[in-house]
Amino acid sequence: MIIPQLPPRRRIFRGIGLATAATVLGLAAALPVQADGATVTAGDVHAFATSSDSGIAGRATMVRTAAGTTIVIVQVEGLAANTTYGSHVHLQACANGNAGGHYRFDPAGPAAPPNEIHLDFTTNAAGIGLGRAVVDAVAGPTAVAVVVHAPGGAKIACADLS
């Protein structure tokens, strides 16, 4: 199976509806664990126990390509309408210290892209959000979760990537 190269950041879903984007996410989740040198990990988004809204759900997928890039997509529903959320790849599993800190390609480097993988997004009127990041490096084995942060930074939801 050939993993297609995606267009530059934040352009793939421009001009298509969230329903179509959700279909793309579903197809990405159905990919084999390894295909043509790419490694795909994915997991379901669930609310943290400390979150005030247990109705948060969705899916996150990470593709580490043979071409040397990392692609991460997160689709989340059950959020506030028309609201911007932070979303980042984290170092630990969701149940381990609420996923710990942000994953960094260089642990001593800056706490910002391109050294971190950020998938910030704004929800639509139905409270559905879609975040996507393409980074020109392959994420290491400690990139194990995607966390959604509420406005203000609190961790509210997480997906383990396995």
NUTI-957505 format. One record per residue (C-alpha): residue number from 1; residue in three letters; x, y, z. Coordinates in nm, 4 decimals, decimal comma. Example, Ala and Ser with C-alpha at 12.3 -4.5 7.8 and 13.67 -1.06 7.14 Angstrom:
! residues 2
+-----+------+----------+----------+----------+
! pos ! code !     east !    north !       up !
+-----+------+----------+----------+----------+
!   1 !  ALA !   1,2300 !  -0,4500 !   0,7800 !
!   2 !  SER !   1,3670 !  -0,1060 !   0,7140 !
+-----+------+----------+----------+----------+
//
This chain:
! residues 162
+-----+------+----------+----------+----------+
! pos ! code !     east !    north !       up !
+-----+------+----------+----------+----------+
!   1 !  MET !   0,0000 !   0,0000 !   0,0000 !
!   2 !  ILE !   0,1321 !   0,3444 !  -0,0859 !
!   3 !  ILE !   0,0899 !   0,6233 !   0,1682 !
!   4 !  PRO !   0,0159 !   0,9384 !  -0,0324 !
!   5 !  GLN !   0,2145 !   1,2518 !   0,0414 !
!   6 !  LEU !  -0,0103 !   1,5131 !   0,1973 !
!   7 !  PRO !  -0,0133 !   1,8766 !   0,0868 !
!   8 !  PRO !   0,1542 !   2,1413 !   0,3050 !
!   9 !  ARG !   0,0236 !   2,2023 !   0,6561 !
!  10 !  ARG !  -0,3407 !   2,2816 !   0,7142 !
!  11 !  ARG !  -0,4388 !   2,2599 !   0,3477 !
!  12 !  ILE !  -0,5702 !   1,9059 !   0,3186 !
!  13 !  PHE !  -0,9087 !   1,9753 !   0,4784 !
!  14 !  ARG !  -0,9595 !   2,3290 !   0,3469 !
!  15 !  GLY !  -1,2656 !   2,3348 !   0,1273 !
!  16 !  ILE !  -1,4085 !   1,9992 !   0,2361 !
!  17 !  GLY !  -1,6629 !   1,9352 !   0,5070 !
!  18 !  LEU !  -1,5944 !   1,7814 !   0,8447 !
!  19 !  ALA !  -1,7975 !   1,4749 !   0,7449 !
!  20 !  THR !  -1,5555 !   1,4130 !   0,4589 !
!  21 !  ALA !  -1,2620 !   1,4755 !   0,6894 !
!  22 !  ALA !  -1,4044 !   1,2248 !   0,9377 !
!  23 !  THR !  -1,4250 !   0,9697 !   0,6559 !
!  24 !  VAL !  -1,0579 !   1,0340 !   0,5750 !
!  25 !  LEU !  -0,9740 !   0,9806 !   0,9426 !
!  26 !  GLY !  -1,1673 !   0,6548 !   0,9429 !
!  27 !  LEU !  -0,9750 !   0,5339 !   0,6406 !
!  28 !  ALA !  -0,6456 !   0,6360 !   0,8009 !
!  29 !  ALA !  -0,7391 !   0,4396 !   1,1119 !
!  30 !  ALA !  -0,7973 !   0,1321 !   0,8954 !
!  31 !  LEU !  -0,4429 !   0,1356 !   0,7545 !
!  32 !  PRO !  -0,2114 !  -0,1469 !   0,8502 !
!  33 !  VAL !   0,0371 !  -0,0857 !   1,1281 !
!  34 !  GLN !   0,3185 !  -0,0760 !   0,8709 !
!  35 !  ALA !   0,2892 !   0,0016 !   0,5015 !
!  36 !  ASP !   0,5772 !   0,0695 !   0,2632 !
!  37 !  GLY !   0,8051 !   0,1700 !   0,5482 !
!  38 !  ALA !   0,5457 !   0,3908 !   0,7201 !
!  39 !  THR !   0,4303 !   0,3189 !   1,0733 !
!  40 !  VAL !   0,0729 !   0,4043 !   1,1694 !
!  41 !  THR !  -0,0463 !   0,4331 !   1,5284 !
!  42 !  ALA !  -0,3927 !   0,5421 !   1,6378 !
!  43 !  GLY !  -0,6283 !   0,5577 !   1,9321 !
!  44 !  ASP !  -0,9656 !   0,6765 !   2,0511 !
!  45 !  VAL !  -0,9958 !   1,0150 !   2,2204 !
!  46 !  HIS !  -1,1559 !   1,0050 !   2,5641 !
!  47 !  ALA !  -1,2087 !   1,2643 !   2,8357 !
!  48 !  PHE !  -0,9669 !   1,2717 !   3,1288 !
!  49 !  ALA !  -1,1262 !   1,1872 !   3,4641 !
!  50 !  THR !  -1,0578 !   1,5479 !   3,5663 !
!  51 !  SER !  -1,2459 !   1,6870 !   3,2649 !
!  52 !  SER !  -1,5797 !   1,8561 !   3,3293 !
!  53 !  ASP !  -1,7252 !   1,7003 !   3,0117 !
!  54 !  SER !  -1,7249 !   1,3223 !   2,9887 !
!  55 !  GLY !  -1,8949 !   1,3399 !   2,6455 !
!  56 !  ILE !  -1,5709 !   1,4165 !   2,4583 !
!  57 !  ALA !  -1,4872 !   1,1530 !   2,1950 !
!  58 !  GLY !  -1,2906 !   1,1159 !   1,8738 !
!  59 !  ARG !  -0,9862 !   0,9594 !   1,7107 !
!  60 !  ALA !  -0,6171 !   1,0442 !   1,6708 !
!  61 !  THR !  -0,3786 !   0,8969 !   1,4124 !
!  62 !  MET !  -0,0026 !   0,9343 !   1,3678 !
!  63 !  VAL !   0,1836 !   0,8305 !   1,0523 !
!  64 !  ARG !   0,5616 !   0,8132 !   1,0626 !
!  65 !  THR !   0,6545 !   0,8007 !   0,6931 !
!  66 !  ALA !   0,9513 !   0,6364 !   0,5252 !
!  67 !  ALA !   1,0121 !   0,9756 !   0,3601 !
!  68 !  GLY !   1,1043 !   1,1238 !   0,6992 !
!  69 !  THR !   0,7885 !   1,3103 !   0,8002 !
!  70 !  THR !   0,5343 !   1,2695 !   1,0779 !
!  71 !  ILE !   0,1662 !   1,3326 !   1,0095 !
!  72 !  VAL !  -0,0755 !   1,3612 !   1,3020 !
!  73 !  ILE !  -0,4529 !   1,4050 !   1,2767 !
!  74 !  VAL !  -0,7039 !   1,4402 !   1,5594 !
!  75 !  GLN !  -1,0827 !   1,4619 !   1,5249 !
!  76 !  VAL !  -1,2783 !   1,5470 !   1,8396 !
!  77 !  GLU !  -1,6469 !   1,5972 !   1,9132 !
!  78 !  GLY !  -1,8394 !   1,6946 !   2,2233 !
!  79 !  LEU !  -1,6538 !   2,0247 !   2,2666 !
!  80 !  ALA !  -1,7839 !   2,3811 !   2,2947 !
!  81 !  ALA !  -1,8937 !   2,5359 !   1,9654 !
!  82 !  ASN !  -1,6714 !   2,7800 !   1,7773 !
!  83 !  THR !  -1,3892 !   2,7505 !   2,0296 !
!  84 !  THR !  -1,0127 !   2,7180 !   1,9772 !
!  85 !  TYR !  -0,8410 !   2,4264 !   2,1525 !
!  86 !  GLY !  -0,4753 !   2,3386 !   2,1865 !
!  87 !  SER !  -0,3738 !   1,9864 !   2,0958 !
!  88 !  HIS !  -0,0253 !   1,8380 !   2,1141 !
!  89 !  VAL !   0,1631 !   1,5099 !   2,1006 !
!  90 !  HIS !   0,2688 !   1,4055 !   2,4532 !
!  91 !  LEU !   0,5406 !   1,1884 !   2,6091 !
!  92 !  GLN !   0,3425 !   0,9462 !   2,8235 !
!  93 !  ALA !   0,0302 !   0,7325 !   2,7993 !
!  94 !  CYS !  -0,2970 !   0,9018 !   2,8927 !
!  95 !  ALA !  -0,3244 !   0,7147 !   3,2253 !
!  96 !  ASN !   0,0361 !   0,7975 !   3,3189 !
!  97 !  GLY !   0,0336 !   1,1442 !   3,4779 !
!  98 !  ASN !  -0,2293 !   1,2696 !   3,2293 !
!  99 !  ALA !   0,0179 !   1,2000 !   2,9450 !
! 100 !  GLY !   0,3059 !   1,3995 !   3,0942 !
! 101 !  GLY !   0,4609 !   1,6865 !   2,8987 !
! 102 !  HIS !   0,4784 !   1,7660 !   2,5304 !
! 103 !  TYR !   0,6876 !   1,5416 !   2,3068 !
! 104 !  ARG !   0,9944 !   1,7232 !   2,1711 !
! 105 !  PHE !   1,2170 !   1,6049 !   1,8903 !
! 106 !  ASP !   1,5102 !   1,7566 !   2,0820 !
! 107 !  PRO !   1,4352 !   1,7332 !   2,4568 !
! 108 !  ALA !   1,6708 !   2,0264 !   2,5235 !
! 109 !  GLY !   1,5182 !   2,2338 !   2,2433 !
! 110 !  PRO !   1,2438 !   2,4957 !   2,2507 !
! 111 !  ALA !   0,8882 !   2,4242 !   2,3632 !
! 112 !  ALA !   0,7389 !   2,5234 !   2,0278 !
! 113 !  PRO !   0,7044 !   2,3953 !   1,6711 !
! 114 !  PRO !   0,8898 !   2,2606 !   1,4843 !
! 115 !  ASN !   1,0447 !   2,0986 !   1,7941 !
! 116 !  GLU !   0,6954 !   2,0030 !   1,9177 !
! 117 !  ILE !   0,3932 !   1,8679 !   1,7304 !
! 118 !  HIS !   0,0978 !   2,1067 !   1,7674 !
! 119 !  LEU !  -0,2465 !   2,0292 !   1,6211 !
! 120 !  ASP !  -0,4451 !   2,3293 !   1,7462 !
! 121 !  PHE !  -0,7952 !   2,3590 !   1,6016 !
! 122 !  THR !  -1,1205 !   2,5556 !   1,6198 !
! 123 !  THR !  -1,4504 !   2,3700 !   1,6523 !
! 124 !  ASN !  -1,7494 !   2,4263 !   1,4290 !
! 125 !  ALA !  -2,1019 !   2,5182 !   1,5439 !
! 126 !  ALA !  -2,1644 !   2,1530 !   1,6421 !
! 127 !  GLY !  -1,8563 !   2,1374 !   1,8693 !
! 128 !  ILE !  -1,6529 !   1,9188 !   1,6300 !
! 129 !  GLY !  -1,2870 !   1,9957 !   1,5716 !
! 130 !  LEU !  -1,0185 !   1,8673 !   1,3384 !
! 131 !  GLY !  -0,6483 !   1,9267 !   1,3943 !
! 132 !  ARG !  -0,3626 !   1,8273 !   1,1661 !
! 133 !  ALA !   0,0142 !   1,8657 !   1,1669 !
! 134 !  VAL !   0,2885 !   1,7621 !   0,9256 !
! 135 !  VAL !   0,6429 !   1,7783 !   1,0595 !
! 136 !  ASP !   0,9607 !   1,7286 !   0,8565 !
! 137 !  ALA !   1,1049 !   1,4738 !   1,1019 !
! 138 !  VAL !   1,0071 !   1,1276 !   1,2242 !
! 139 !  ALA !   0,8686 !   1,1252 !   1,5788 !
! 140 !  GLY !   1,0535 !   0,8950 !   1,8146 !
! 141 !  PRO !   0,9103 !   0,6128 !   2,0252 !
! 142 !  THR !   0,8240 !   0,8455 !   2,3153 !
! 143 !  ALA !   0,5584 !   1,0248 !   2,1066 !
! 144 !  VAL !   0,2765 !   0,8130 !   2,2471 !
! 145 !  ALA !  -0,0361 !   1,0247 !   2,3018 !
! 146 !  VAL !  -0,2350 !   1,3188 !   2,1671 !
! 147 !  VAL !  -0,3804 !   1,5527 !   2,4298 !
! 148 !  VAL !  -0,6540 !   1,8120 !   2,3816 !
! 149 !  HIS !  -0,6221 !   2,1219 !   2,5995 !
! 150 !  ALA !  -0,9116 !   2,3508 !   2,6887 !
! 151 !  PRO !  -0,8756 !   2,7245 !   2,6307 !
! 152 !  GLY !  -0,6442 !   2,8267 !   2,9136 !
! 153 !  GLY !  -0,4395 !   2,5055 !   2,8902 !
! 154 !  ALA !  -0,6102 !   2,2445 !   3,1108 !
! 155 !  LYS !  -0,5829 !   1,8881 !   2,9761 !
! 156 !  ILE !  -0,9360 !   1,7676 !   2,8984 !
! 157 !  ALA !  -0,9008 !   1,4674 !   2,6623 !
! 158 !  CYS !  -0,6434 !   1,2199 !   2,5387 !
! 159 !  ALA !  -0,5783 !   0,9397 !   2,2885 !
! 160 !  ASP !  -0,3100 !   0,6749 !   2,3352 !
! 161 !  LEU !  -0,1334 !   0,6033 !   2,0050 !
! 162 !  SER !  -0,0762 !   0,2319 !   1,9707 !
+-----+------+----------+----------+----------+
//
